[in-house]
Amino acid sequence: MDLNKVMIIGRLTRDPELRTTPSGINVCQMGVATSYVYTNQATGQKVENTEFHNVVLWRRLGEVAHQYLKKGNQIYIEGRLQTRSWDATDGQKKYRTEIIADNMIMLGGKNSGSTSSAPTPGGSYQGPTSAQIKPSNPTPSDSGQPAPTEELPTIQQGEDINVENIPF
């Protein structure tokens, strides 16, 4: 049995491009850069290597990527490798290896969404505005329901619990 599985976490190198095939199927193409850092044993300096990946997302997955992702967003992609070949206009055979995505997770970070807080020009984090904060426990007037008027029974510590005292 063989396995063709790719999992990467990286940043978009350009905005996703959405196209439609002649048969009406949506396909999205985007570039993702991944980096890794290691220490050169000879010099002791840190070296960063970056790889660039071509990613293809079909149907609804491609629509979602096109709608929500922009250049610089961090993303997790899971899929398989596929190499296409074609004859160029100059007669040479061209090859392109792509990741065909099966799964995508949009990760937080730079430009992670329209309702998220944006970094300030200096690069530091600026918290959400009061308009972006929603109360987690709405008051009865917020929910449109009247305030409860019934008082719930209380049980003191050390007192025996009677099933009849439980309010539900």
Disulfide bonds with the S-S distance in Angstrom:
none
